[in-house]
Amino acid sequence: MYGTIFNLKVKNGHAQLLIDYMKELESPEGMVAWFLMDPDVDRSDWIGVAVFKDKESHISNAKRPQQHENFMEMMKHLDEEPTWTDGTYVIGNLNCDS
């Protein structure tokens, strides 16, 4: 699996707006999962994780015109562009019993 971990600096007062927008998005082809965390430590610096079945799916998604539109809409709720760390996930476990 392949993907990205990203940091988002959420504008003051935009947290719920960002959540509402992200809930509307459809998962692109090849996406396995994605998560958005509001950490306990710094409430304005959120952490996101996107998981794709392979690097090709990740790159294909990044090149989609709809992805650019999604990014531009997301930027309305951020103070600055996200930082991204792309790479191969070497181990993981998703236990969703709840």
Summary of the structure (lengths in Angstrom):
residues: 98
radius of gyration: 13.7
end to end distance: 23.6
largest distance: 36.4
contacts: 231
relative contact order: 0.31
helix: 31%
strand: 32%
